[in-house]
């Protein structure tokens, strides 16, 4: 009883000092002590059961009406975000005199830095921290593109003002709020550990399982399906050196089929586990188009002075922690020697976007967060959805190039067109698209001479008169492909070989790359140090080319194991160390 009284006193003391604290993304030691006794605040939402209709969780690259920030700390970074974002949408700032300042104080700070207030709004709301991505709500749509709503969860921190912030946002926007707060639908989560593609796939780290010990994985899947429309929930092992275990610190979906992945030098820091997780994803899951994900790698920057990497105690500097704001992409920067490479990669991956790097070193990255962590959004209340699997090079043949798209608006689609050109200096020509049923549309770009590069985008007009393009930055941004005949493939190498297993030492999903040449029949096994077979990883045909196989090291006791690859011609072995602590 006395301990509980002390805990209650500690909670009250933290609340009293909330305005003076700069809280990290993760919990402080005081918060860790409080959390086992913490009672989540009583929600005022009228919707604590799932919607009766099918929800669709919005992807981040879709059109938004509002960018959300909380004015608590890192004012210079927030000011730059406001300056860039208000060109694209309303910026709603939650602030309070007892926290980071009231609206008049914030206005004065913004204007003193040359930021106009042309598209900035304010709500007077208490907060505990700046990390609005984690405690903010997510936009869902009724039946794909119908009415929009907000969905909230229980925030996994003893920060009651933060946890209630989605209700303030919903009230301001005039939107209904669904809250995952009442059993059996209670769910603890953070927005930084959620990545969705807009078509039923979501990705998180296994932290989500640890945060919800009262729910099985199957129950978590059910909650995600009913509140967010998630049919495929991919859970990755957590990383050894990422203390908060949020997926946005090392991965980001750039569109339905493209993943930006943070990259470390071979064998460095979280590099091996990130790579193993990625290869496991690529081997076992497909994009919403039924095709393998495309991967864009971006080097993670090291500190210019010791320690250099997270594995040696450095900050978790990351470039993947950025935010889409319609035609603008805002992302963290750190050191010029790395920033120039990051800018080039983003320019190539997101052509046409206005790229805004904001220096996050040493703050806020020293608190384990960056741009994505301190922003959130409310999706458009009138979305015109266009989804298209881009054409890849080469496109061949003498007939036209088929362009398919899923296009939907609540009022219906009046017309759709493909715009294309064969020179960046040229002008776009258009060809009409025709409905093929079920909100699918098809158009044909005329065949072009061998070696031609085609640049194209899609435009659609709703019956209501609203228009939209995809990419959203078109015509400045576009997709492209080359027209050429397929040349004969070079002869594949005949040799089969097992490449280096990673990560090694291993604790979770572990990747075994095998170069199969022309293909062969064989057996891949995991053996203990005595040579006893403990698992058959694969037996039978090995397809030509490079194959990735996996085992979960967490299922085995710590120690030395042997990976053995057997074929008719050879037997290869490789040691792997399993460390489960």
ZAMARGU-4260 file (C-alpha; in steps of 0.2 Angstrom, whole numbers, plus 5000, padded with zeros to 4 digits):
<rodrens>
0) 5000/5000/5000 | 5014/5012/5005 | 5023/5009/4988 | 5006/5012/4978 | 5005/5029/4988
5) 5023/5033/4983 | 5019/5029/4965 | 5003/5040/4965 | 5014/5054/4972 | 5027/5052/4959
10) 5013/5052/4945 | 5007/5069/4953 | 5024/5076/4954 | 5028/5072/4936 | 5012/5080/4930
15) 5016/5095/4941 | 5033/5097/4932 | 5026/5092/4915 | 5029/5110/4908 | 5048/5110/4913
20) 5052/5092/4906 | 5059/5088/4889 | 5054/5069/4888 | 5063/5057/4877 | 5054/5046/4865
25) 5057/5031/4877 | 5052/5031/4895 | 5063/5039/4908 | 5068/5029/4924 | 5055/5038/4934
30) 5042/5033/4921 | 5048/5015/4920 | 5045/5014/4939 | 5027/5021/4937 | 5021/5011/4922
35) 5016/4995/4931 | 5004/5005/4942 | 4999/5017/4928 | 4980/5019/4924 | 4977/5024/4906
40) 4966/5040/4906 | 4947/5037/4903 | 4943/5041/4885 | 4929/5053/4881 | 4927/5045/4864
45) 4909/5038/4860 | 4917/5024/4849 | 4926/5011/4858 | 4921/4996/4847 | 4926/4994/4829
50) 4917/5002/4815 | 4903/4992/4807 | 4910/4995/4790 | 4927/4991/4782 | 4940/5003/4786
55) 4955/5008/4776 | 4971/5015/4784 | 4978/5029/4775 | 4996/5028/4768 | 5008/5043/4772
60) 5010/5048/4754 | 4992/5051/4751 | 4984/5068/4751 | 4983/5076/4769 | 4973/5092/4775
65) 4982/5095/4791 | 5000/5092/4798 | 5000/5091/4817 | 5013/5096/4829 | 5014/5099/4848
70) 5024/5114/4854 | 5034/5107/4868 | 5053/5107/4864 | 5065/5109/4849 | 5057/5125/4844
75) 5070/5129/4830 | 5066/5112/4822 | 5047/5114/4824 | 5048/5132/4816 | 5057/5125/4800
80) 5044/5111/4799 | 5030/5124/4800 | 5038/5135/4787 | 5039/5121/4774 | 5023/5112/4778
85) 5011/5127/4778 | 5014/5128/4759 | 5005/5112/4757 | 4992/5111/4770 | 4985/5118/4787
90) 4998/5116/4801 | 4989/5114/4818 | 4999/5117/4833 | 4994/5111/4850 | 5001/5123/4863
95) 4999/5129/4881 | 5006/5143/4892 | 5011/5130/4905 | 5020/5119/4893 | 5030/5126/4878
100) 5021/5143/4877 | 5003/5149/4872 | 4998/5153/4854 | 5004/5171/4856 | 5021/5166/4861
105) 5022/5153/4847 | 5016/5166/4834 | 5029/5178/4840 | 5043/5165/4839 | 5038/5160/4821
110) 5036/5177/4814 | 5053/5182/4822 | 5061/5169/4812 | 5053/5175/4796 | 5039/5162/4795
115) 5022/5169/4789 | 5006/5163/4798 | 4996/5161/4782 | 4991/5143/4785 | 4994/5140/4804
120) 4980/5136/4816 | 4981/5133/4835 | 4973/5123/4849 | 4975/5127/4867 | 4979/5109/4874
125) 4991/5102/4888 | 5004/5090/4883 | 5018/5080/4891 | 5030/5078/4876 | 5033/5083/4858
130) 5032/5065/4851 | 5015/5067/4842 | 5018/5053/4830 | 5017/5040/4844 | 5002/5047/4853
135) 4993/5054/4839 | 4979/5046/4829 | 4979/5038/4812 | 4967/5042/4798 | 4955/5029/4791
140) 4942/5030/4777 | 4925/5021/4776 | 4924/5009/4762 | 4941/5015/4754 | 4937/5033/4750
145) 4922/5038/4760 | 4920/5048/4776 | 4937/5050/4786 | 4939/5046/4804 | 4953/5045/4817
150) 4959/5029/4826 | 4968/5030/4843 | 4976/5018/4854 | 4983/5018/4872 | 4999/5027/4872
155) 5013/5016/4880 | 5019/5030/4891 | 5013/5037/4908 | 5009/5053/4899 | 4990/5056/4901
160) 4989/5073/4892 | 4998/5066/4877 | 4986/5051/4877 | 4971/5062/4876 | 4978/5073/4863
165) 4969/5064/4848 | 4952/5069/4856 | 4958/5087/4855 | 4962/5084/4836 | 4946/5075/4832
170) 4936/5089/4841 | 4945/5103/4831 | 4943/5094/4814 | 4925/5089/4818 | 4929/5070/4815
175) 4923/5055/4825 | 4936/5046/4834 | 4938/5027/4837 | 4948/5022/4852 | 4956/5005/4855
180) 4954/5008/4874 | 4941/4996/4881 | 4943/4977/4882 | 4943/4966/4872 | 4948/4980/4860
185) 4961/4988/4871 | 4978/4990/4862 | 4994/4998/4867 | 5005/5005/4853 | 5015/5020/4846
190) 5013/5028/4829 | 5032/5027/4826 | 5031/5008/4825 | 5017/5007/4812 | 5020/5008/4793
195) 5005/5005/4781 | 5003/5004/4763 | 4985/5010/4761 | 4979/4993/4755 | 4979/4982/4770
200) 4997/4979/4774 | 5005/4985/4790 | 5023/4983/4797 | 5029/4985/4815 | 5043/4978/4825
205) 5039/4964/4838 | 5038/4977/4851 | 5020/4978/4848 | 5018/4960/4855 | 5028/4964/4870
210) 5017/4980/4873 | 5001/4969/4873 | 5005/4954/4884 | 4986/4951/4887 | 4983/4948/4868
215) 4990/4934/4857 | 4997/4938/4840 | 4980/4932/4832 | 4970/4944/4844 | 4982/4958/4839
220) 4979/4954/4820 | 4960/4954/4824 | 4961/4971/4832 | 4971/4979/4818 | 4959/4972/4805
225) 4943/4978/4813 | 4950/4996/4817 | 4962/4999/4803 | 4958/4987/4789 | 4974/4978/4790
230) 4974/4960/4782 | 4993/4957/4783 | 5002/4962/4798 | 5021/4960/4796 | 5031/4959/4813
235) 5050/4961/4812 | 5062/4956/4826 | 5068/4971/4836 | 5085/4978/4833 | 5099/4976/4845
240) 5105/4994/4846 | 5088/5003/4842 | 5083/5007/4860 | 5065/5012/4856 | 5062/4998/4843
245) 5051/5009/4831 | 5051/5004/4813 | 5052/5022/4807 | 5070/5023/4814 | 5077/5012/4800
250) 5063/5009/4787 | 5050/5019/4777 | 5037/5014/4763 | 5039/5027/4749 | 5024/5020/4740
255) 5015/5004/4738 | 5030/4994/4732 | 5045/5003/4737 | 5054/5002/4754 | 5068/5014/4760
260) 5080/5005/4771 | 5094/5012/4782 | 5110/5004/4778 | 5126/5002/4789 | 5143/4996/4783
265) 5144/4977/4782 | 5143/4969/4800 | 5141/4986/4808 | 5128/4990/4822 | 5111/4985/4817
270) 5116/4982/4799 | 5115/4963/4800 | 5098/4961/4808 | 5091/4975/4797 | 5097/4965/4782
275) 5091/4948/4788 | 5074/4956/4792 | 5073/4964/4775 | 5077/4948/4766 | 5064/4938/4776
280) 5051/4951/4771 | 5057/4950/4752 | 5056/4931/4753 | 5039/4929/4762 | 5029/4944/4757
285) 5023/4953/4742 | 5017/4971/4738 | 4999/4974/4736 | 5002/4972/4718 | 5008/4954/4721
290) 5026/4958/4716 | 5042/4959/4726 | 5045/4975/4735 | 5058/4987/4728 | 5072/4992/4740
295) 5080/5009/4741 | 5095/5009/4753 | 5101/5025/4761 | 5117/5025/4772 | 5115/5029/4790
300) 5126/5043/4796 | 5139/5040/4809 | 5145/5053/4821 | 5160/5063/4816 | 5168/5059/4833
305) 5169/5044/4844 | 5158/5034/4847 | 5154/5032/4829 | 5139/5020/4828 | 5124/5015/4839
310) 5133/4999/4843 | 5147/5009/4852 | 5135/5021/4861 | 5131/5034/4848 | 5115/5042/4844
315) 5104/5033/4832 | 5106/5045/4817 | 5093/5040/4804 | 5088/5047/4787 | 5072/5036/4786
320) 5063/5046/4799 | 5055/5059/4787 | 5037/5064/4783 | 5027/5067/4768 | 5017/5083/4767
325) 5008/5082/4750 | 5021/5088/4737 | 5035/5091/4750 | 5045/5078/4759 | 5054/5084/4776
330) 5068/5073/4782 | 5082/5074/4795 | 5100/5079/4791 | 5115/5078/4802 | 5133/5080/4794
335) 5137/5087/4776 | 5148/5072/4772 | 5132/5061/4773 | 5119/5073/4769 | 5124/5075/4751
340) 5122/5057/4748 | 5105/5056/4757 | 5099/5071/4746 | 5104/5062/4730 | 5095/5046/4735
345) 5079/5055/4740 | 5080/5065/4724 | 5081/5049/4713 | 5068/5040/4723 | 5056/5055/4725
350) 5057/5065/4708 | 5047/5081/4709 | 5045/5082/4727 | 5051/5098/4736 | 5065/5090/4748
355) 5067/5099/4765 | 5082/5093/4775 | 5082/5099/4794 | 5097/5097/4805 | 5092/5086/4819
360) 5109/5084/4827 | 5111/5084/4842 | 5093/5087/4845 | 5080/5080/4844 | 5090/5064/4838
365) 5099/5063/4855 | 5081/5059/4863 | 5079/5045/4850 | 5068/5054/4838 | 5068/5065/4822
370) 5056/5073/4810 | 5043/5059/4808 | 5042/5057/4827 | 5037/5075/4830 | 5024/5076/4816
375) 5007/5068/4813 | 4993/5071/4800 | 4975/5071/4796 | 4971/5064/4779 | 4960/5073/4766
380) 4941/5073/4769 | 4939/5071/4750 | 4952/5059/4744 | 4953/5054/4726 | 4963/5038/4727
385) 4975/5033/4712 | 4985/5018/4714 | 4997/5012/4700 | 5011/4999/4699 | 5024/5008/4688
390) 5030/5001/4672 | 5048/4995/4673 | 5062/4994/4661 | 5063/4987/4648 | 5045/4988/4640
395) 5046/4979/4623 | 5036/4975/4608 | 5028/4984/4594 | 5011/4987/4602 | 5007/5000/4615
400) 5012/5000/4633 | 4997/4996/4645 | 4995/5007/4660 | 4983/5000/4673 | 4977/5010/4689
405) 4965/5008/4703 | 4955/5025/4704 | 4941/5029/4716 | 4932/5044/4722 | 4916/5044/4733
410) 4906/5053/4719 | 4913/5042/4705 | 4926/5045/4691 | 4921/5055/4676 | 4938/5053/4667
415) 4956/5048/4668 | 4971/5050/4657 | 4989/5045/4655 | 5001/5059/4651 | 5017/5055/4643
420) 5032/5062/4635 | 5049/5055/4627 | 5060/5070/4632 | 5062/5079/4649 | 5062/5095/4638
425) 5046/5090/4629 | 5028/5093/4632 | 5016/5080/4639 | 5004/5071/4627 | 4988/5063/4634
430) 4979/5047/4630 | 4962/5042/4638 | 4960/5028/4651 | 4944/5017/4650 | 4935/5009/4665
435) 4937/4990/4665 | 4926/4988/4680 | 4928/4988/4699 | 4937/5005/4700 | 4950/4999/4688
440) 4956/5009/4673 | 4967/5006/4658 | 4976/5017/4645 | 4989/5014/4632 | 5005/5024/4628
445) 5009/5022/4610 | 5024/5011/4606 | 5040/5020/4604 | 5057/5017/4595 | 5070/5006/4604
450) 5080/5015/4616 | 5066/5028/4620 | 5064/5034/4638 | 5045/5037/4642 | 5040/5049/4657
455) 5022/5048/4662 | 5009/5051/4675 | 4990/5048/4678 | 4977/5061/4680 | 4959/5058/4686
460) 4944/5069/4688 | 4929/5064/4699 | 4911/5067/4695 | 4911/5081/4709 | 4924/5090/4699
465) 4939/5086/4710 | 4955/5082/4701 | 4971/5072/4707 | 4987/5066/4699 | 4999/5052/4703
470) 5013/5054/4707 | 5005/5068/4718 | 5019/5079/4712 | 5015/5077/4693 | 5019/5084/4681
475) 5035/5089/4690 | 5037/5072/4696 | 5034/5056/4685 | 5037/5038/4682 | 5049/5032/4668
480) 5054/5017/4659 | 5064/5012/4643 | 5058/5005/4627 | 5070/4991/4621 | 5071/4973/4616
485) 5076/4961/4629 | 5094/4955/4626 | 5098/4937/4630 | 5103/4933/4647 | 5121/4930/4651
490) 5124/4912/4655 | 5122/4908/4673 | 5136/4902/4683 | 5135/4884/4687 | 5143/4883/4704
495) 5132/4882/4720 | 5138/4891/4735 | 5133/4896/4752 | 5137/4915/4756 | 5140/4922/4773
500) 5126/4919/4786 | 5119/4935/4794 | 5117/4942/4807 | 5131/4931/4815 | 5130/4930/4830
505) 5111/4928/4829 | 5096/4930/4840 | 5081/4931/4829 | 5078/4929/4811 | 5094/4924/4802
510) 5097/4924/4784 | 5106/4910/4774 | 5110/4916/4756 | 5113/4902/4743 | 5119/4906/4726
515) 5112/4891/4716 | 5119/4894/4698 | 5109/4884/4686 | 5099/4876/4701 | 5101/4859/4709
520) 5094/4846/4721 | 5100/4847/4739 | 5097/4849/4757 | 5101/4863/4769 | 5101/4859/4788
525) 5105/4867/4805 | 5116/4856/4816 | 5122/4858/4834 | 5141/4858/4838 | 5141/4838/4839
530) 5134/4837/4821 | 5117/4832/4826 | 5103/4839/4814 | 5092/4850/4824 | 5082/4857/4809
535) 5080/4854/4791 | 5079/4871/4783 | 5076/4866/4765 | 5076/4850/4756 | 5073/4847/4737
540) 5075/4859/4723 | 5086/4875/4724 | 5080/4887/4710 | 5093/4895/4699 | 5100/4911/4705
545) 5101/4918/4722 | 5090/4911/4736 | 5087/4916/4754 | 5083/4904/4767 | 5079/4908/4785
550) 5079/4901/4803 | 5073/4909/4819 | 5088/4908/4831 | 5077/4913/4845 | 5070/4895/4845
555) 5087/4888/4850 | 5098/4888/4865 | 5114/4899/4865 | 5129/4891/4857 | 5138/4886/4841
560) 5129/4879/4827 | 5133/4873/4809 | 5124/4877/4794 | 5127/4863/4781 | 5123/4864/4762
565) 5123/4847/4753 | 5122/4844/4734 | 5127/4830/4723 | 5144/4838/4720 | 5149/4846/4737
570) 5145/4848/4755 | 5148/4865/4763 | 5148/4871/4781 | 5147/4887/4790 | 5147/4891/4809
575) 5134/4902/4817 | 5134/4908/4835 | 5117/4909/4843 | 5116/4921/4858 | 5099/4922/4867
580) 5100/4932/4883
</rodrens>
